[in-house]
Amino acid sequence: MISDRLRLKYLAGDLESNLEQAKPQTSDLGLDVLTGLSASPKTLPARYFYDQRGSQLFEQICTLPEYYPTRTEAEILRSCAREIAEITQATELVELGSGSSVKTRILLDALSDRPQPFYYLPSDISGTILAESALALVQDYPNLKLDGWVGSYEQVLAQLGRTLSDRRLICFLGSTLGNFADHELDLFLTQVAGALHPGEFFLIGIDLQKSAQMLEPAYNDAQGVTAAFNLNMLLHLNQRFAGDFQPDQFSHLAFYNLAAAQIEMHLRSLVDQTVTLKLNGQAYSFNFIEGETIQTEISRKFDLDHLGQLLAEKHLPIRQIWTDPHNWFAVVLTQASRTVV
């Protein structure tokens, strides 16, 4: 029975529509929003992109003609999935930020092609997306045992514990590694290394450095889907924190910061205005002047040599790299060399 092969766990409140049931009962609910909007310059955590509509808009972004990362990564995976399976001999796949698991199927076709059960542990901040994709996967893969987690990357890595099988592969696809600032990346890689035994593997998809002329259209698509995705964060905050953001008084801004080698996404205030949110039962007001921005996301573009140094410092030396013919994107397999506590 499918129910015997499928479990979903909620590690924290689902950032979606059923907010009263989903809110985590913690005193720091919304602290990241308060901190970010009180800072100068203002910022918001990218996790607030992903209510149900935000997740749907991101799936649309991945199909846009300007947005090369998704299709390029998928092409690389199709060419190397069998080799990944042969190298890792993985019997358990942990995926951080699985979304709709479309690209994951390429890996599962190669990894789970055995008579014995294969364990898949997807995780996502969107419970709706995770539940829909999980049900489809257990229907399509009869040998699959699925243990899904609704929560942040940090929560999932902290809760993983021992492997369900004898060899774990953690994967982090979609160039999401580029969304971390330096201190966040350091912490994340430490947590990944701590979740692996020596000899186990970590697979990542990363976007590589290239010209602004190539990068900027991917975040400023002609159909305006990325703009809608960015502005939807304000609607999500309104719903989640009883706010009064007016999205039509903000505009989408995305550009390549060459010095930092990263795309930056912002929401720019079109007028002088004041916005109020209610956090933990208390109302907070935030003032904006015309032209002021909120940084909502960074997307770092990596140099492979520098990334290799960062991974080696965490005892995750690179085992293999696969790229596309244009060297736009890379899929990188690392192997844990020692236990990290």
C-alpha positions, 0 to 999 in steps of 0.5 A: 500500500502507498500509505505504508511507503509514504510519511510526511513530517512537519518540523515547523509551521508550514508557510502557507494558507492554513496559518492558524494551524501551521504557525510555529508556537515560538516567541521569535516568530517573524523576528527575521522579518523585524530584523531585516526591515529594521536594518539599513539597507533593508532585507527580507529572508528568501524563505518568504517567497514560498507560500503556495502561490510563490512556489507555483510561480517559481515552478513557472520561472523554471520553464521560462526561455530566459531562465537557463539554470533549470534546463541546463542542470537537467541536461547535465543530470541526464548525462551523468545520473548513471555515473552518480549512481555507480560512484555513490552506490547510494541507497538513501537520497536526502534532497534539500528544497525538493520542490516538485522533484522534477529533476529528482526523477532523473536521479531516482531513475538511476539510483532506485533501479534495484529490487530492494527498497530505496529511501528518498527523504525530500524536504521543502518549506512548502507542505503543499508542493511536498505532499503533491510531489511525494504522492506522485513519486510513490505511485510511480516508483514501486520500490520507493520508501518516502519520508518527507520533511516540511521545514527549513534546510537547517531544521532538516539537517539537524533532525536527520540522524542516522541513515535509514539504509547503509549509504546516504547521498544528500543533494542540493540542486537548483543552484540554491547554494548561491542564495547563502551569504558567506556566514550562512554558507559556512554554517550550511556546509558544516551541517551537511558534513555533520549529517554524513558518515565518511565515504558518503556523498553530497551532490550540488548544482551551482551556477557558474560565473558569466557575463551580466548580459547572460545573467540579467535576462534570467531574472528579468523575464519578458513575461514578468513572472520573476517580478510577480514572484518577487512582489508576491512576497509582500502579499505573503507577509500581509497574510502571515503577519496582518500587514498592509504592504501595497505591492503596486507601490513597489517594483521588481529590481534585479541586477548583477553585482560584478564585484560580489559575483552575484545577482541581487533581487530587490523590491523598490519603493515607488513612493514615500510610504509606511508599512505596518506588520503585526509580529507576535501580537505587536504592531511594527511600522516601517518607513520607506522613502521613494527609491529605497529597496528591500533586498529579497535574494542573492544568487551567487555565481561560483568559481569552481576553484574557490568552491573546491577550497570551501568544500575541502575545508569542511572535509567534503573534497570534490570527487567529480564535476560535470558541466554543460558544453558552455560551462554555464552550470556545474553539478558537483559531487563531493565525498565526506572524508571524515566525521564532523561533529 
